[in-house]
Amino acid sequence: MEKFTRLEIKWGLIFTFAGLLWLYYEKMMGWHGEHIAMHATYTMLFMFPAITIYVVALIDKRKTHYGNVMNWKQGFMSGLYITFVVALMAPLSQYLAHTVISPDYFANMIEYSATELGKDRAQAEAYFNLKSYIMQAVVGAIAMGILTSAVVAVFVRRKENAVG
C-alpha cells in the first residue's frame, strides 16, 4: 500500500485554496448576484483548473517519490489521498465561501430559483443552505476526486525505459 505523504496534503490544500479563489472570482464576476443566471454554467469552468491541479500534483508525486516512474495504481492512490484532504477541508471551505466570500449567495439563489425559475421557495431554501452545500461539497469532492484520480493517473503514469 502506498504511503500518505505531505505531498498529498500540500496538493489537497492547494486545491482547496484554488476552489476558494474560484468562488471569489465568481463573486467578482457577479455570478452570485446580478448575473446569477450564469452561475450554473460558468461554475463548471472550474473543472479546468481542478483537473490541472491533479495533473500537476500527480506529476509532482511521480518525480519526487517514484524517480519519474509511476504506475496507474500509484498515481490513483496519490490522487485518492489528495481527494481525502479536499473532502476533509470541504466543510471549512464551504463555511468560508458562504460566510466570508459570498454571504448573500444563498439568499440570491433562493430568490432567483423562486422568482425566475418558478421553483418552490421551501424546496429552494432546503437546497440552498450551508448544511446542504457542505454535504454536497464532501460527496462531490469524493466522487469527482475518485473519477479525476482514475483518469489523470492513466495520463501521468510512466514506465522505466526498456533501453538502458
PyMOL commands that set and color helices and strands:
alter all, ss='L'
color gray80, all
select helices_A, chain A and resi 6-28+36-65+72-101+105-115+121-127+130-156
alter helices_A, ss='H'
color red, helices_A
deselect
rebuild
show_as cartoon
